[in-house]
């Protein structure tokens, strides 16, 4: 029997496949960056759902927060690099 968290995880993984397709085929660099950012957000949601499936959300919330911070910082740095050509 599939519970609610497993079903939500499967749906989000299927949505992540569509976002990954957009990241590969995207016509512009900014579309690809946005797709990678969405993929990072979906990864965080999957981490939280896995935490609730294993009844250990406290551990997975910490991991998800760190991943969100790294994802946000990386996207901002890459956008700055694409816009100006340097990271200064």
Secondary structure, DSSP 4 states (H G I P E B T S, - for coil): ---HHHHHHHHHHHHHHHHHHHHHH-SSHHHHHHHHHHHHHHHHHHHHHHHHHTT-HHHHHHHHHHHHHHHHHHHHHHHHHHHHSS--
